[in-house]
Amino acid sequence: KSGHCPKCGSNNLKYDDHEFNGDSVIFNYECKKCNFLGYEEYTCNFIGHSDTYGESFWNEGEETNND
């Protein structure tokens, strides 16, 4: 389960650095309850563009609306 230690079940994880692995991102962590060292891996998908002010250039459910 995301955000929980697979060894003891605690949600007291201290996340450290992250790295990209192809189309996924790996987040390294240490469990502060049992000291387990591990990582969570998440897939990444393109969802659209935004400018630096947060204005989106796509509608939800569409690839983009700014052709």
Beta strands, then each sheet from edge to edge (+ up, - down):
strand 1: 13-21
strand 2: 24-31
strand 3: 37-43
sheet 1: 1+ 2- 3+
end
